[in-house]
Amino acid sequence: MPVAHRLSVMVTRLPTLTAQMTAVATYIEELERELSTGLATEHTHRPALKKLLEAFRPKVTAVNEAKRVACGAPDFTVLAAASSTASDLGAID
């Protein structure tokens, strides 16, 4: 692939990468703020994780404490919108 084309692709992706880096920075700031209280638990960080997961891919929904599935009770289920139905992208436990 020619260098000019690779640079063009990188410049095209720059706004997305900038938004993702901002989302990661925001996530880290939220974790640090919550941890500094000395009162945080695993569940304290879930709203920040939900925002981070949803920031990385448009039309994705991260569901905290979704209903039980065959493999158990995941902390998050990550869904992608596919027309009028949702596709399960995976679970985080």
N, CA, C and O atoms as CSV, one atom per row, in Angstrom:
chain,resi,resn,atom,element,x,y,z
A,1,MET,N,N,0.859,-1.170,0.000
A,1,MET,CA,C,0.000,0.000,0.000
A,1,MET,C,C,0.909,1.237,0.000
A,1,MET,O,O,1.813,1.334,0.830
A,2,PRO,N,N,0.680,2.175,-0.912
A,2,PRO,CA,C,1.507,3.382,-0.959
A,2,PRO,C,C,1.393,4.203,0.325
A,2,PRO,O,O,0.360,4.202,0.993
A,3,VAL,N,N,2.468,4.896,0.649
A,3,VAL,CA,C,2.526,5.711,1.869
A,3,VAL,C,C,1.426,6.763,1.865
A,3,VAL,O,O,0.785,6.985,2.892
A,4,ALA,N,N,1.199,7.408,0.738
A,4,ALA,CA,C,0.170,8.453,0.662
A,4,ALA,C,C,-1.199,7.890,1.013
A,4,ALA,O,O,-1.985,8.549,1.694
A,5,HIS,N,N,-1.487,6.689,0.558
A,5,HIS,CA,C,-2.787,6.074,0.867
A,5,HIS,C,C,-2.890,5.752,2.358
A,5,HIS,O,O,-3.926,5.984,2.980
A,6,ARG,N,N,-1.809,5.217,2.922
A,6,ARG,CA,C,-1.815,4.904,4.357
A,6,ARG,C,C,-2.015,6.161,5.189
A,6,ARG,O,O,-2.759,6.149,6.170
A,7,LEU,N,N,-1.349,7.251,4.798
A,7,LEU,CA,C,-1.531,8.513,5.521
A,7,LEU,C,C,-2.960,9.016,5.400
A,7,LEU,O,O,-3.528,9.533,6.363
A,8,SER,N,N,-3.534,8.865,4.221
A,8,SER,CA,C,-4.921,9.283,4.001
A,8,SER,C,C,-5.869,8.511,4.912
A,8,SER,O,O,-6.778,9.089,5.507
A,9,VAL,N,N,-5.652,7.215,5.016
A,9,VAL,CA,C,-6.484,6.372,5.884
A,9,VAL,C,C,-6.318,6.801,7.336
A,9,VAL,O,O,-7.302,6.879,8.072
A,10,MET,N,N,-5.083,7.082,7.758
A,10,MET,CA,C,-4.830,7.491,9.139
A,10,MET,C,C,-5.515,8.818,9.451
A,10,MET,O,O,-6.107,8.971,10.519
A,11,VAL,N,N,-5.441,9.774,8.537
A,11,VAL,CA,C,-6.064,11.081,8.750
A,11,VAL,C,C,-7.578,10.931,8.810
A,11,VAL,O,O,-8.237,11.613,9.595
A,12,THR,N,N,-8.132,10.050,7.994
A,12,THR,CA,C,-9.574,9.803,7.998
A,12,THR,C,C,-10.015,9.242,9.343
A,12,THR,O,O,-11.102,9.564,9.823
A,13,ARG,N,N,-9.195,8.420,9.946
A,13,ARG,CA,C,-9.549,7.783,11.218
A,13,ARG,C,C,-9.242,8.649,12.437
A,13,ARG,O,O,-9.641,8.310,13.551
A,14,LEU,N,N,-8.546,9.748,12.242
A,14,LEU,CA,C,-8.104,10.585,13.354
A,14,LEU,C,C,-9.228,11.037,14.277
A,14,LEU,O,O,-9.064,10.939,15.493
A,15,PRO,N,N,-10.376,11.533,13.769
A,15,PRO,CA,C,-11.447,11.938,14.697
A,15,PRO,C,C,-11.924,10.789,15.576
A,15,PRO,O,O,-12.206,10.989,16.758
A,16,THR,N,N,-12.016,9.594,15.013
A,16,THR,CA,C,-12.446,8.441,15.799
A,16,THR,C,C,-11.414,8.109,16.866
A,16,THR,O,O,-11.768,7.847,18.015
A,17,LEU,N,N,-10.145,8.119,16.490
A,17,LEU,CA,C,-9.085,7.823,17.460
A,17,LEU,C,C,-9.045,8.868,18.559
A,17,LEU,O,O,-8.844,8.532,19.726
A,18,THR,N,N,-9.234,10.130,18.201
A,18,THR,CA,C,-9.247,11.194,19.203
A,18,THR,C,C,-10.395,10.990,20.175
A,18,THR,O,O,-10.212,11.133,21.384
A,19,ALA,N,N,-11.575,10.657,19.667
A,19,ALA,CA,C,-12.735,10.411,20.529
A,19,ALA,C,C,-12.477,9.221,21.442
A,19,ALA,O,O,-12.851,9.253,22.615
A,20,GLN,N,N,-11.847,8.176,20.927
A,20,GLN,CA,C,-11.560,7.002,21.740
A,20,GLN,C,C,-10.529,7.315,22.818
A,20,GLN,O,O,-10.664,6.857,23.953
A,21,MET,N,N,-9.504,8.090,22.478
A,21,MET,CA,C,-8.505,8.472,23.482
A,21,MET,C,C,-9.140,9.328,24.562
A,21,MET,O,O,-8.803,9.191,25.738
A,22,THR,N,N,-10.055,10.211,24.181
A,22,THR,CA,C,-10.770,11.032,25.154
A,22,THR,C,C,-11.615,10.150,26.062
A,22,THR,O,O,-11.675,10.377,27.271
A,23,ALA,N,N,-12.270,9.143,25.484
A,23,ALA,CA,C,-13.096,8.226,26.276
A,23,ALA,C,C,-12.249,7.460,27.284
A,23,ALA,O,O,-12.674,7.264,28.422
A,24,VAL,N,N,-11.069,7.030,26.887
A,24,VAL,CA,C,-10.177,6.308,27.804
A,24,VAL,C,C,-9.701,7.242,28.915
A,24,VAL,O,O,-9.666,6.852,30.082
A,25,ALA,N,N,-9.336,8.469,28.558
A,25,ALA,CA,C,-8.889,9.433,29.560
A,25,ALA,C,C,-9.999,9.734,30.566
A,25,ALA,O,O,-9.749,9.821,31.768
A,26,THR,N,N,-11.225,9.891,30.067
A,26,THR,CA,C,-12.374,10.143,30.945
A,26,THR,C,C,-12.604,8.959,31.870
A,26,THR,O,O,-12.876,9.139,33.057
A,27,TYR,N,N,-12.497,7.745,31.331
A,27,TYR,CA,C,-12.676,6.522,32.125
A,27,TYR,C,C,-11.655,6.479,33.263
A,27,TYR,O,O,-12.007,6.203,34.410
A,28,ILE,N,N,-10.408,6.750,32.942
A,28,ILE,CA,C,-9.350,6.729,33.956
A,28,ILE,C,C,-9.593,7.797,35.023
A,28,ILE,O,O,-9.419,7.542,36.215
A,29,GLU,N,N,-9.993,8.987,34.593
A,29,GLU,CA,C,-10.296,10.061,35.556
A,29,GLU,C,C,-11.429,9.664,36.493
A,29,GLU,O,O,-11.360,9.915,37.696
A,30,GLU,N,N,-12.473,9.043,35.944
A,30,GLU,CA,C,-13.600,8.612,36.783
A,30,GLU,C,C,-13.167,7.544,37.776
A,30,GLU,O,O,-13.563,7.581,38.941
A,31,LEU,N,N,-12.352,6.589,37.321
A,31,LEU,CA,C,-11.855,5.552,38.236
A,31,LEU,C,C,-11.019,6.170,39.353
A,31,LEU,O,O,-11.187,5.831,40.524
A,32,GLU,N,N,-10.124,7.073,38.986
A,32,GLU,CA,C,-9.277,7.714,39.997
A,32,GLU,C,C,-10.106,8.490,41.014
A,32,GLU,O,O,-9.836,8.439,42.214
A,33,ARG,N,N,-11.118,9.210,40.525
A,33,ARG,CA,C,-11.980,9.993,41.429
A,33,ARG,C,C,-12.718,9.062,42.387
A,33,ARG,O,O,-12.796,9.332,43.585
A,34,GLU,N,N,-13.260,7.960,41.855
A,34,GLU,CA,C,-13.996,7.019,42.700
A,34,GLU,C,C,-13.074,6.310,43.692
A,34,GLU,O,O,-13.426,6.137,44.859
A,35,LEU,N,N,-11.898,5.904,43.225
A,35,LEU,CA,C,-10.951,5.208,44.103
A,35,LEU,C,C,-10.444,6.112,45.215
A,35,LEU,O,O,-10.171,5.645,46.321
A,36,SER,N,N,-10.315,7.398,44.931
A,36,SER,CA,C,-9.781,8.324,45.932
A,36,SER,C,C,-10.703,8.479,47.140
A,36,SER,O,O,-10.267,8.949,48.191
A,37,THR,N,N,-11.962,8.092,47.002
A,37,THR,CA,C,-12.881,8.188,48.135
A,37,THR,C,C,-12.605,7.127,49.184
A,37,THR,O,O,-12.959,7.291,50.351
A,38,GLY,N,N,-11.968,6.030,48.764
A,38,GLY,CA,C,-11.740,4.915,49.670
A,38,GLY,C,C,-12.976,4.065,49.898
A,38,GLY,O,O,-12.945,3.139,50.709
A,39,LEU,N,N,-14.062,4.361,49.200
A,39,LEU,CA,C,-15.328,3.657,49.392
A,39,LEU,C,C,-15.735,2.810,48.188
A,39,LEU,O,O,-16.776,2.153,48.224
A,40,ALA,N,N,-14.939,2.817,47.133
A,40,ALA,CA,C,-15.311,2.176,45.873
A,40,ALA,C,C,-15.306,0.656,45.968
A,40,ALA,O,O,-14.476,0.065,46.660
A,41,THR,N,N,-16.237,0.039,45.268
A,41,THR,CA,C,-16.284,-1.412,45.088
A,41,THR,C,C,-16.304,-1.684,43.594
A,41,THR,O,O,-16.279,-0.749,42.794
A,42,GLU,N,N,-16.348,-2.944,43.210
A,42,GLU,CA,C,-16.425,-3.306,41.787
A,42,GLU,C,C,-17.614,-2.620,41.119
A,42,GLU,O,O,-17.495,-2.119,40.001
A,43,HIS,N,N,-18.733,-2.596,41.784
A,43,HIS,CA,C,-19.953,-2.033,41.201
A,43,HIS,C,C,-19.869,-0.513,41.024
A,43,HIS,O,O,-20.565,0.053,40.181
A,44,THR,N,N,-19.033,0.138,41.804
A,44,THR,CA,C,-18.861,1.585,41.707
A,44,THR,C,C,-18.376,1.983,40.315
A,44,THR,O,O,-18.749,3.041,39.807
A,45,HIS,N,N,-17.555,1.150,39.703
A,45,HIS,CA,C,-16.903,1.490,38.443
A,45,HIS,C,C,-17.725,1.120,37.210
A,45,HIS,O,O,-17.340,1.475,36.095
A,46,ARG,N,N,-18.814,0.436,37.375
A,46,ARG,CA,C,-19.566,-0.045,36.217
A,46,ARG,C,C,-20.158,1.053,35.342
A,46,ARG,O,O,-20.143,0.897,34.122
A,47,PRO,N,N,-20.682,2.159,35.886
A,47,PRO,CA,C,-21.172,3.218,34.985
A,47,PRO,C,C,-20.058,3.775,34.087
A,47,PRO,O,O,-20.297,4.072,32.917
A,48,ALA,N,N,-18.858,3.914,34.625
A,48,ALA,CA,C,-17.736,4.408,33.825
A,48,ALA,C,C,-17.367,3.396,32.745
A,48,ALA,O,O,-17.065,3.783,31.616
A,49,LEU,N,N,-17.390,2.110,33.075
A,49,LEU,CA,C,-17.082,1.068,32.100
A,49,LEU,C,C,-18.138,1.039,30.995
A,49,LEU,O,O,-17.803,0.879,29.821
A,50,LYS,N,N,-19.403,1.192,31.361
A,50,LYS,CA,C,-20.482,1.225,30.370
A,50,LYS,C,C,-20.253,2.354,29.366
A,50,LYS,O,O,-20.384,2.146,28.160
A,51,LYS,N,N,-19.912,3.548,29.858
A,51,LYS,CA,C,-19.652,4.684,28.969
A,51,LYS,C,C,-18.462,4.402,28.055
A,51,LYS,O,O,-18.492,4.742,26.872
A,52,LEU,N,N,-17.414,3.781,28.600
A,52,LEU,CA,C,-16.237,3.480,27.804
A,52,LEU,C,C,-16.568,2.484,26.692
A,52,LEU,O,O,-16.207,2.699,25.534
A,53,LEU,N,N,-17.249,1.401,27.041
A,53,LEU,CA,C,-17.610,0.394,26.042
A,53,LEU,C,C,-18.457,0.990,24.923
A,53,LEU,O,O,-18.244,0.695,23.747
A,54,GLU,N,N,-19.409,1.825,25.296
A,54,GLU,CA,C,-20.313,2.413,24.302
A,54,GLU,C,C,-19.626,3.501,23.465
A,54,GLU,O,O,-20.084,3.813,22.366
A,55,ALA,N,N,-18.544,4.073,23.970
A,55,ALA,CA,C,-17.832,5.109,23.228
A,55,ALA,C,C,-16.993,4.525,22.090
A,55,ALA,O,O,-16.680,5.224,21.126
A,56,PHE,N,N,-16.632,3.258,22.200
A,56,PHE,CA,C,-15.737,2.667,21.217
A,56,PHE,C,C,-16.423,2.175,19.950
A,56,PHE,O,O,-15.760,1.937,18.941
A,57,ARG,N,N,-17.713,2.024,19.991
A,57,ARG,CA,C,-18.403,1.544,18.788
A,57,ARG,C,C,-19.799,2.141,18.746
A,57,ARG,O,O,-20.579,1.984,19.686
A,58,PRO,N,N,-20.109,2.823,17.658
A,58,PRO,CA,C,-21.456,3.397,17.547
A,58,PRO,C,C,-22.520,2.300,17.568
A,58,PRO,O,O,-22.296,1.181,17.108
A,59,LYS,N,N,-23.646,2.643,18.096
A,59,LYS,CA,C,-24.803,1.750,18.131
A,59,LYS,C,C,-24.557,0.477,18.944
A,59,LYS,O,O,-25.108,-0.581,18.641
A,60,VAL,N,N,-23.728,0.594,19.972
A,60,VAL,CA,C,-23.498,-0.519,20.892
A,60,VAL,C,C,-24.155,-0.164,22.215
A,60,VAL,O,O,-24.106,0.986,22.653
A,61,THR,N,N,-24.765,-1.146,22.843
A,61,THR,CA,C,-25.360,-0.958,24.155
A,61,THR,C,C,-24.738,-1.966,25.110
A,61,THR,O,O,-24.762,-3.171,24.859
A,62,ALA,N,N,-24.187,-1.469,26.198
A,62,ALA,CA,C,-23.653,-2.335,27.244
A,62,ALA,C,C,-24.694,-2.380,28.357
A,62,ALA,O,O,-25.055,-1.351,28.928
A,63,VAL,N,N,-25.166,-3.575,28.654
A,63,VAL,CA,C,-26.209,-3.748,29.665
A,63,VAL,C,C,-25.561,-4.300,30.933
A,63,VAL,O,O,-25.012,-5.401,30.929
A,64,ASN,N,N,-25.630,-3.534,32.006
A,64,ASN,CA,C,-25.073,-3.935,33.285
A,64,ASN,C,C,-26.027,-4.923,33.963
A,64,ASN,O,O,-27.233,-4.685,34.032
A,65,GLU,N,N,-25.479,-6.026,34.460
A,65,GLU,CA,C,-26.268,-7.040,35.177
A,65,GLU,C,C,-27.477,-7.502,34.362
A,65,GLU,O,O,-28.610,-7.487,34.842
A,66,ALA,N,N,-27.213,-7.910,33.129
A,66,ALA,CA,C,-28.284,-8.446,32.284
A,66,ALA,C,C,-28.789,-9.766,32.865
A,66,ALA,O,O,-28.156,-10.350,33.744
A,67,LYS,N,N,-29.922,-10.223,32.369
A,67,LYS,CA,C,-30.489,-11.467,32.903
A,67,LYS,C,C,-29.551,-12.643,32.654
A,67,LYS,O,O,-28.694,-12.603,31.771
A,68,ARG,N,N,-29.732,-13.670,33.440
A,68,ARG,CA,C,-28.896,-14.861,33.346
A,68,ARG,C,C,-29.013,-15.491,31.964
A,68,ARG,O,O,-30.063,-15.453,31.323
A,69,VAL,N,N,-27.894,-16.073,31.528
A,69,VAL,CA,C,-27.850,-16.793,30.260
A,69,VAL,C,C,-27.297,-18.181,30.542
A,69,VAL,O,O,-26.992,-18.506,31.690
A,70,ALA,N,N,-27.164,-18.997,29.513
A,70,ALA,CA,C,-26.732,-20.383,29.692
A,70,ALA,C,C,-25.407,-20.500,30.450
A,70,ALA,O,O,-25.213,-21.447,31.212
A,71,CYS,N,N,-24.501,-19.552,30.246
A,71,CYS,CA,C,-23.185,-19.645,30.892
A,71,CYS,C,C,-23.131,-18.966,32.258
A,71,CYS,O,O,-22.083,-18.980,32.904
A,72,GLY,N,N,-24.233,-18.373,32.711
A,72,GLY,CA,C,-24.240,-17.741,34.024
A,72,GLY,C,C,-24.820,-16.345,33.992
A,72,GLY,O,O,-25.692,-16.037,33.180
A,73,ALA,N,N,-24.319,-15.493,34.896
A,73,ALA,CA,C,-24.817,-14.118,35.010
A,73,ALA,C,C,-23.666,-13.149,34.755
A,73,ALA,O,O,-22.933,-12.803,35.681
A,74,PRO,N,N,-23.500,-12.707,33.503
A,74,PRO,CA,C,-22.396,-11.796,33.203
A,74,PRO,C,C,-22.603,-10.425,33.835
A,74,PRO,O,O,-23.736,-9.991,34.042
A,75,ASP,N,N,-21.495,-9.747,34.140
A,75,ASP,CA,C,-21.583,-8.387,34.663
A,75,ASP,C,C,-22.158,-7.450,33.603
A,75,ASP,O,O,-22.995,-6.601,33.906
A,76,PHE,N,N,-21.708,-7.608,32.366
A,76,PHE,CA,C,-22.194,-6.806,31.242
A,76,PHE,C,C,-22.493,-7.718,30.076
A,76,PHE,O,O,-21.817,-8.728,29.879
A,77,THR,N,N,-23.498,-7.366,29.305
A,77,THR,CA,C,-23.734,-7.965,28.004
A,77,THR,C,C,-23.614,-6.819,27.011
A,77,THR,O,O,-24.224,-5.765,27.190
A,78,VAL,N,N,-22.829,-7.030,25.967
A,78,VAL,CA,C,-22.596,-5.980,24.978
A,78,VAL,C,C,-23.358,-6.342,23.710
A,78,VAL,O,O,-23.139,-7.395,23.112
A,79,LEU,N,N,-24.257,-5.446,23.314
A,79,LEU,CA,C,-25.127,-5.681,22.169
A,79,LEU,C,C,-24.867,-4.652,21.076
A,79,LEU,O,O,-24.601,-3.483,21.355
A,80,ALA,N,N,-24.950,-5.107,19.824
A,80,ALA,CA,C,-24.841,-4.202,18.676
A,80,ALA,C,C,-26.178,-4.192,17.964
A,80,ALA,O,O,-26.782,-5.240,17.739
A,81,ALA,N,N,-26.634,-3.005,17.612
A,81,ALA,CA,C,-27.898,-2.894,16.887
A,81,ALA,C,C,-27.695,-3.416,15.470
A,81,ALA,O,O,-26.750,-3.029,14.783
A,82,ALA,N,N,-28.576,-4.281,15.050
A,82,ALA,CA,C,-28.567,-4.797,13.680
A,82,ALA,C,C,-29.985,-4.666,13.154
A,82,ALA,O,O,-30.827,-5.531,13.396
A,83,SER,N,N,-30.242,-3.607,12.452
A,83,SER,CA,C,-31.579,-3.221,11.992
A,83,SER,C,C,-32.524,-3.157,13.173
A,83,SER,O,O,-32.306,-2.353,14.079
A,84,SER,N,N,-33.568,-3.976,13.199
A,84,SER,CA,C,-34.551,-3.875,14.281
A,84,SER,C,C,-34.272,-4.828,15.438
A,84,SER,O,O,-34.994,-4.814,16.435
A,85,THR,N,N,-33.235,-5.655,15.320
A,85,THR,CA,C,-32.905,-6.594,16.387
A,85,THR,C,C,-31.498,-6.304,16.901
A,85,THR,O,O,-30.719,-5.621,16.236
A,86,ALA,N,N,-31.186,-6.808,18.048
A,86,ALA,CA,C,-29.848,-6.610,18.635
A,86,ALA,C,C,-29.068,-7.912,18.539
A,86,ALA,O,O,-29.626,-8.992,18.732
A,87,SER,N,N,-27.777,-7.811,18.240
A,87,SER,CA,C,-26.889,-8.972,18.179
A,87,SER,C,C,-26.007,-8.948,19.419
A,87,SER,O,O,-25.455,-7.909,19.782
A,88,ASP,N,N,-25.881,-10.090,20.057
A,88,ASP,CA,C,-25.038,-10.206,21.242
A,88,ASP,C,C,-23.582,-10.284,20.807
A,88,ASP,O,O,-23.180,-11.239,20.142
A,89,LEU,N,N,-22.775,-9.262,21.186
A,89,LEU,CA,C,-21.355,-9.251,20.849
A,89,LEU,C,C,-20.521,-10.001,21.865
A,89,LEU,O,O,-19.419,-10.453,21.554
A,90,GLY,N,N,-21.034,-10.136,23.073
A,90,GLY,CA,C,-20.286,-10.846,24.092
A,90,GLY,C,C,-20.664,-10.417,25.482
A,90,GLY,O,O,-21.504,-9.539,25.680
A,91,ALA,N,N,-20.037,-11.044,26.430
A,91,ALA,CA,C,-20.322,-10.770,27.830
A,91,ALA,C,C,-19.022,-10.529,28.569
A,91,ALA,O,O,-17.976,-11.059,28.194
A,92,ILE,N,N,-19.090,-9.735,29.612
A,92,ILE,CA,C,-17.948,-9.446,30.474
A,92,ILE,C,C,-18.300,-9.941,31.863
A,92,ILE,O,O,-19.340,-9.579,32.414
A,93,ASP,N,N,-17.457,-10.746,32.415
A,93,ASP,CA,C,-17.719,-11.273,33.745
A,93,ASP,C,C,-16.569,-10.957,34.660
A,93,ASP,O,O,-16.598,-11.319,35.836
